[in-house]
Amino acid sequence: MSTIVEPQTATTVAKVIEISAESPESFEDAIRRGIEKAAGTVHDIRSAWVKEQQVKVADGHVVGFRVDLKITFVLD
């Protein structure tokens, strides 16, 4: 008598969160700061994409860069 063994498939469940991050330097720095901060409490971050970019202006000069990010991570 033979036993049929079904192949095991791994199921991955991911979650997407939205965060905002700011930097006085650049959009790239704001992205980096946001991901590094999120990685302190969210594990297994797989990707991020920029939803929106904004600049802060004071006296006619750009004084800050803000990004709204969507971050995808895998649940344990």
N, C-alpha and C positions, 0 to 999 in steps of 0.2 A: 504494500500500500504506500503510495507516495503522497507527500504533503506539499501543497502548493503554498509557496511563500510569496506574499505580495511585497513588491518593493516599497521601502519606506521613503516618503518624501518629506523634506524639511519645509515647514511653513514659517515664514517670517512675517511678523506683524510690525508695521512702522507707524509712527505718529508724526504729525506735522504741527509745530507750534510757530507762533509769530512773536518776534521780538523787535525792539527798536534799539539802535545803538548810535552813539554820537562820538565825534572826534573833532578836535580843532585843526587837524592836519589834512585829512583827505577822506574821500569815500572809501578807498581801500583800507585805510586805517580803521574807520568805523566798522567795516565788515569784519576785519580781523579781531577787533575788540569785542564785538558782539558774539562771535563764535567762541572765542576764548572764555568769555564770561559764562555763556550757556554751557560749555563743556565742564564747568565746575560742578554742575548739578545734574546735567543730562548726559547720559553715557551712550556711546556707540552712535555718535552723529555721523550720518552718511553723506548728507548734502545740504546745501543752502542756496537759496536764490533770492535776489533782491526784488522785492515787491515795489518799493518806491524809494526815491532819493529826494532829499530836500537840503537846502542850504539856509543857514541863519545869516542874516545881514544886519550890520550895525554901521551907521554913518556911511553908507554906500560901499562898505567892504564886506566880503565874505568872512565870517568869524567862526563858522562851524559847519560841519557836514553831518547829516543824519540819514540813516538807512533804516528801512523797515524790511526785515528778513523773514523768510519762511525757512525753518530748519526741520529737516527730516532725520529722525533717529529710530533705531530698532528697539522694540520693547524686549525686556528680558523674558 
